[in-house]
Amino acid sequence: MHQAVLHRVALPSLHELHRLTGHVVHLGVLDGPDIVCLEKIGGRAAAAIPTRVGGRLPAHCTALGKALLSSAHPSDLDRVGGPLLTRSTENSIPSRGRLHREIAEIRRCGVAYDRQELVIGYGCIAAPIRVPGAGASAISVCGPISQISADPRLADHVRVTALAIARALTDASRRHSA
């Protein structure tokens, strides 16, 4: 139920983020150690990014997943990836210590990065959608690493969009309970 409302409420903001940035936009939720992609709005790079609606990826290898993990209790991070963290590329997070440090930084600054950790040549920027009492969800923009790294405004666009979706979800919840 929450995912259907989340998707409906978030969709206009996701399309606007795609229009504004020209990059692939994702909406996802956490399911155990994985992310589940609820929406993918493409662009030229969409085919190169191995995501699909309903698809799963290891959370620690994606900006979307790390943004979602930033809402988890620190002890829950130890359940991610089993005894060893799997690596999609040589840039994937190799250790729990580094994962804990990166999650602490995401909590501090409100944005997560994938620096060619899932696919060489591509990066992502993600932000959690924080709504008290709701399940963890997040959004991201993804594209060629040269473009993602070169535009410092992208993180702000992602943060602002996540905040707008959180407000819209809160408003929808108030209307539903009234």
C-alpha positions as CSV (number, residue, x, y, z in Angstrom):
1,M,0.0,0.0,0.0
2,H,2.7,2.5,1.0
3,Q,4.7,1.7,-2.2
4,A,1.7,2.5,-4.4
5,V,1.1,5.8,-2.6
6,L,4.8,6.6,-2.7
7,H,5.0,5.9,-6.4
8,R,1.9,7.9,-7.2
9,V,3.0,10.9,-5.1
10,A,6.6,10.8,-6.3
11,L,6.1,10.4,-10.0
12,P,5.6,14.1,-10.9
13,S,8.7,15.1,-9.0
14,L,10.7,12.2,-10.6
15,H,9.7,13.4,-14.1
16,E,10.7,17.0,-13.2
17,L,14.1,15.8,-11.8
18,H,14.7,13.9,-15.1
19,R,13.7,17.0,-17.1
20,L,15.9,19.2,-15.1
21,T,19.0,17.0,-15.1
22,G,18.6,14.9,-18.2
23,H,19.9,11.9,-16.2
24,V,18.3,8.6,-15.4
25,V,16.1,8.9,-12.2
26,H,15.2,6.1,-9.8
27,L,12.9,5.6,-6.9
28,G,13.6,2.7,-4.6
29,V,13.0,1.0,-1.3
30,L,15.1,-1.3,0.9
31,D,14.2,-5.0,1.2
32,G,16.8,-6.7,3.4
33,P,20.2,-6.1,2.0
34,D,18.9,-5.1,-1.4
35,I,17.2,-2.2,-3.1
36,V,14.1,-2.8,-5.1
37,C,13.6,-0.3,-7.9
38,L,10.0,1.1,-8.0
39,E,10.6,3.5,-10.9
40,K,13.2,4.2,-13.5
41,I,12.8,7.2,-15.8
42,G,15.4,7.0,-18.6
43,G,17.3,9.0,-20.9
44,R,20.2,8.2,-23.3
45,A,22.1,6.3,-20.5
46,A,19.1,4.2,-19.3
47,A,20.2,1.1,-21.2
48,A,23.7,1.2,-19.8
49,I,22.5,1.2,-16.2
50,P,21.5,-2.3,-15.1
51,T,18.3,-1.4,-13.3
52,R,14.7,-2.2,-14.0
53,V,11.4,-1.7,-12.2
54,G,11.0,-4.5,-9.8
55,G,14.7,-5.4,-10.0
56,R,17.0,-5.9,-7.0
57,L,20.6,-4.8,-6.5
58,P,22.9,-5.0,-3.5
59,A,22.3,-1.8,-1.4
60,H,25.9,-1.2,-0.6
61,C,26.9,-0.9,-4.3
62,T,24.5,1.8,-5.2
63,A,23.9,5.4,-4.1
64,L,20.2,4.7,-3.8
65,G,20.9,1.8,-1.5
66,K,23.4,3.7,0.7
67,A,20.8,6.5,1.0
68,L,18.3,3.9,2.2
69,L,20.8,2.4,4.6
70,S,21.4,5.8,6.1
71,S,17.9,5.5,7.6
72,A,18.6,2.1,9.1
73,H,19.8,1.4,12.6
74,P,23.7,1.0,12.7
75,S,23.4,-2.6,13.9
76,D,21.3,-3.4,10.8
77,L,24.3,-2.5,8.6
78,D,26.0,-5.6,9.8
79,R,23.4,-7.7,8.1
80,V,24.1,-6.2,4.7
81,G,25.8,-8.5,2.2
82,G,26.2,-11.5,4.5
83,P,29.7,-12.3,5.9
84,L,31.5,-10.6,3.0
85,L,30.4,-7.6,1.0
86,T,30.0,-8.5,-2.6
87,R,31.7,-6.3,-5.1
88,S,30.2,-5.3,-8.5
89,T,33.3,-3.4,-9.5
90,E,36.7,-2.7,-8.0
91,N,35.2,0.5,-6.7
92,S,32.5,-1.2,-4.7
93,I,32.7,-0.8,-0.9
94,P,35.0,-3.6,0.3
95,S,34.5,-3.6,4.0
96,R,31.9,-3.1,6.8
97,G,34.1,-0.4,8.3
98,R,34.1,1.6,5.2
99,L,30.4,1.1,4.8
100,H,29.8,2.4,8.3
101,R,32.0,5.5,7.6
102,E,30.2,6.2,4.4
103,I,26.7,5.8,6.0
104,A,27.8,8.2,8.8
105,E,28.8,10.8,6.1
106,I,25.5,10.3,4.3
107,R,23.6,11.0,7.5
108,R,25.7,14.1,8.0
109,C,25.3,15.6,4.5
110,G,22.0,14.1,3.4
111,V,23.3,12.7,0.1
112,A,24.9,9.5,-1.1
113,Y,27.2,8.8,-4.0
114,D,28.0,5.8,-6.3
115,R,31.4,6.4,-7.8
116,Q,31.4,3.6,-10.4
117,E,30.6,1.1,-7.7
118,L,27.9,-0.7,-9.7
119,V,28.9,0.0,-13.3
120,I,32.3,1.3,-14.5
121,G,31.8,4.6,-16.2
122,Y,28.6,5.5,-14.4
123,G,27.8,7.3,-11.1
124,C,24.8,8.2,-9.1
125,I,23.7,10.7,-6.5
126,A,20.9,9.8,-4.1
127,A,19.0,11.2,-1.2
128,P,16.6,9.5,1.3
129,I,13.0,10.5,1.4
130,R,12.4,11.0,5.1
131,V,8.9,10.7,6.4
132,P,8.3,9.8,10.0
133,G,6.5,6.5,10.4
134,A,6.9,5.6,6.7
135,G,9.1,2.9,5.2
136,A,12.5,3.9,4.0
137,S,12.6,5.2,0.4
138,A,15.1,7.2,-1.7
139,I,15.6,8.7,-5.1
140,S,18.7,9.0,-7.3
141,V,20.0,10.4,-10.6
142,C,22.5,8.4,-12.6
143,G,24.6,9.0,-15.6
144,P,28.1,9.0,-17.0
145,I,30.6,9.6,-14.2
146,S,32.1,12.5,-16.0
147,Q,28.8,14.3,-16.0
148,I,27.7,13.3,-12.5
149,S,31.1,14.4,-11.1
150,A,31.2,17.7,-13.0
151,D,27.9,19.2,-11.9
152,P,27.9,20.3,-8.2
153,R,24.2,21.3,-8.5
154,L,23.0,17.7,-9.0
155,A,23.2,16.9,-5.2
156,D,21.1,19.9,-4.5
157,H,18.5,19.0,-7.1
158,V,18.3,15.5,-5.7
159,R,18.0,16.7,-2.0
160,V,15.3,19.3,-2.9
161,T,13.3,16.7,-4.9
162,A,13.5,14.2,-2.0
163,L,12.3,16.8,0.4
164,A,9.4,17.8,-2.0
165,I,8.4,14.1,-2.2
166,A,8.5,13.8,1.6
167,R,6.3,16.8,2.0
168,A,3.8,15.5,-0.6
169,L,3.7,12.1,1.2
170,T,3.1,13.8,4.5
171,D,0.3,15.9,2.9
172,A,-1.2,12.7,1.3
173,S,-1.1,10.9,4.7
174,R,-2.8,13.8,6.4
175,R,-5.6,13.9,3.8
176,H,-6.0,10.1,4.0
177,S,-6.3,10.1,7.8
178,A,-8.7,13.2,7.9
